[in-house]
Amino acid sequence: MGLRNFKLFRGDSREGTMKDFKVEVDKGMVVLDVIHRIQSEQVGDLAVRWNCKAGKCGSCSVEINGKPKLACMTRMNEYSPKETISVRPIKTFPLIKDLVADVSWNYKQNKNITPFTPDPNKKDNNGNYIMMQEDVDRVQEFRKCIECYLCQNVCHVLRDHDKKNEFVGPRFMIRLASLEMHPLDKADRIENIKNDYGSGMCNITRCCTDVCPEHIQITDNGIIPLKERVADRYYDPIIWLWNKLFGNPK
């Protein structure tokens, strides 16, 4: 494909800037291949996170020409030969160095969520749990998440308003949805979803759904159903009265 112009962010949390590179690009290359070639031939100390190079580990999340993408799944032939390719680290999380951001905040959020809690009363006479296939399919979609955190990166609540102390972000909304919709789970997380995890902060822009490399319907199948469950419990007068009188079973 010939010689191409690249710009890569170089720096750390103290200072940094975009640096120009010219690099030979071969047919079939993805952006991660080019970054590795620059690392190998021009700047050996370039920091870039990657692992599987197959779009399944979520490690190589960056912003390419302003759009959050996986570097390993972004082909060079998507861009005009004369176009300069600019690569930056994802913006929402603190910078470590060059193209690597510190995403450890996300792992802390996951630890705060009540884990899967199976209900022993839902076993059959042989001690086996029974699930309908449609229930399996419903939660299976959320298990496709590769934790690339591109959805977290584009969420304006986290990115632009820095409300990390009030909202866990779309990745963990679907984590909560996978638990709340699981027919065998007995834990009740609705109060936490409203008060601690910030379901009300999301205003359904669907930007998280748009960037998901696994095409998970984050907004429609995850966040909106959680919002509906919160609304049913706290804002529907009939259900509120029922729960006051008879309790609110999950």
Secondary structure, DSSP 8 states (H G I E B T S, - for coil): -EEEEEEEEEEBSS-EEEEEEEEEE-TT-BHHHHHHHHHHHT-TT-----S-SSSSS-TTEEEETTEEEEGGG-BGGGS-TT--EEEEE-SSS-EEETTEE--HHHHHHHHTS----B-GGGB-TTS-B---HHHHHHHHGGGG-----HHHHH-HHHHTS--TTT---HHHHHHHHHHHT-TTB----HHHHHHTS-GGG-----HHHHH-TT---IIIIIIHHHHHHHHHHHH-HHHHHHHHHH----
